[in-house]
Amino acid sequence: MSFIVIPAVDIKDGRCVRLLQGAPRTETVFYEDPSEAALEWERRGAKYLHVVDLDGAFEGRPANESAIAKLLSAVSIPVEVGEGSGPANGRSATWRGERPASWWAHVR
């Protein structure tokens, strides 16, 4: 059995963060510039990257377009961008680059 590990870069207020149990006001900032996190994942060998616009998920509309645009221009690997809302509410993620050949690639 094999699988693909796809790292994620979560963006809140234009920064790369991790939330404690998904709570909006519990972020730990890892990078002020999310493109630095993306470049680090690419440098470490990531073949794909998942980016979550957390503000977009909380507000119901895209909110970190400039940080995401900078990240997309910084890396050469395929990137999926979503609002952190998942397929349950009908929102679909967008891809830049070739999708991975896995079940995850079919989530819309």
DAMO-V767676 format. One record per backbone hydrogen bond with DSSP energy under -0.5 kcal/mol. NH is the residue of the N-H (numbers start at 1). CO is the residue of the C=O. E is the energy in kcal/mol with one decimal. If there is no record, write none. Layout:
BEGIN
NH|CO|E ; NH|CO|E
END
This chain:
BEGIN
6|4|-0.6 ; 7|5|-0.6 ; 7|48|-0.6 ; 9|50|-2.6 ; 10|8|-0.5 ; 10|17|-0.5 ; 11|52|-3.2 ; 12|15|-2.4 ; 15|12|-1.9 ; 16|31|-2.5 ; 17|10|-2.4 ; 17|15|-0.6 ; 18|28|-1.6 ; 21|19|-0.8 ; 23|20|-1.9 ; 26|23|-1.6 ; 28|18|-2.3 ; 29|27|-0.5 ; 30|16|-2.9 ; 31|16|-1.4 ; 34|14|-0.6 ; 34|32|-0.6 ; 36|33|-1.9 ; 37|33|-0.8 ; 38|34|-2.2 ; 39|35|-2.4 ; 40|36|-2.0 ; 41|37|-2.3 ; 42|38|-2.5 ; 43|39|-2.7 ; 44|40|-1.8 ; 45|42|-1.7 ; 46|41|-2.4 ; 49|78|-1.4 ; 50|7|-2.7 ; 51|80|-3.2 ; 52|9|-2.4 ; 53|82|-2.9 ; 54|11|-1.9 ; 54|52|-1.2 ; 55|11|-0.9 ; 57|53|-1.9 ; 58|54|-2.5 ; 59|55|-2.7 ; 60|56|-1.9 ; 61|56|-0.7 ; 68|64|-2.3 ; 69|65|-2.8 ; 70|66|-2.2 ; 71|67|-2.1 ; 72|68|-2.8 ; 73|69|-1.8 ; 74|70|-1.0 ; 74|71|-0.7 ; 75|71|-1.4 ; 78|47|-0.7 ; 79|96|-2.6 ; 80|49|-2.7 ; 81|94|-3.2 ; 82|51|-2.6 ; 89|86|-0.7 ; 90|87|-1.7 ; 91|86|-0.6 ; 94|81|-2.5 ; 96|79|-2.6 ; 102|100|-1.8 ; 105|102|-0.9 ; 106|103|-1.6 ; 107|104|-1.5
END
